[in-house]
Amino acid sequence: MISLDEAVTARLETHGQRFEVLVDPDAALAIKRGEFEGELEDVIAAEDIFEDASRGDRPPEESLKEVFDTTDPMEIIPEVIKQGEIQITADQRREMQEQKHKQLIQRITRNAVNPQMDDAPHPPERIESALEETDFRVDPMEPVETQVDDALDALRPVIPIRFDEVTVAVQVPAEYAGSAQAKIRQFGDLEREEWQADGSWVGVLTFPAGMQNDFYDVVNENTSGEAETRIIKDEDDISTRG
């Protein structure tokens, strides 16, 4: 379960009665859209139905039976969320907006590059500063995933930006290959790998282009900077980066 501080109230008014439940705001939105795939008990603050959650008042069991044809809270809670309205305070709305703003910046930073600077990643500070110059505002009631395209449309007149992936080949010396390759291969989609006769390991990975700096940090940290990396653009155009 979640804490009361993390929960918002979902309220359904029907049959002349009011029913309230306490639930995580993002989970409530996912349930409302039919997209929730987790465990309900992990995203509610109480396994209970209230008439007034702020006072802790509960409706009579007869009312639950009349409206929902059951008294089981775990069956009723999703129905209250789906059919009702999600109530959030100004403070909750502000906090949700700040959280989703940070998530949006992180998502754009991970995937975006600057096409005017040889597809170099944009630092998160640059993304945030540019976004502040636009009229775009994060909607706290919408998933971050659905707001990325609108954010990019707003950013393009301000900074050169596009979403892209990068494919990198890395060769790890035999001295570090055993431990380093295990960490490197988890960074993205491993396209192919090969162990060389000298004990070195070669892997080709694809991952969001904005994560290039993080990738090189992982490679260097686990090989003492002795690995070789190449950005693979196509079969005939391979640029090297040490």
Buried (B, 14 or more C-beta within 10 A) or exposed (E): BBEEEBBBBBBBEEEEBBBBBBBBBBBBBBBBEEEBEEEBEEBBBBBBBBBEBEEEEBBEEEBBEEBBEEBEBEEBBBBBBBBBEBBBEEEBBEBBBEBBBBBBBBBBBBBBBBEEEEBBBBEBEBBBEBBEEBEBEBBBBEBBEEBBEBBBEBBEEBBEBEBBBBBBBBBBBEEBBEEBBEEBBEBBEBEEBEEEEEEBBBBBBBBBBBBBEBBBEBBBEBBEEBBBBBBBEEEEEEEEEE
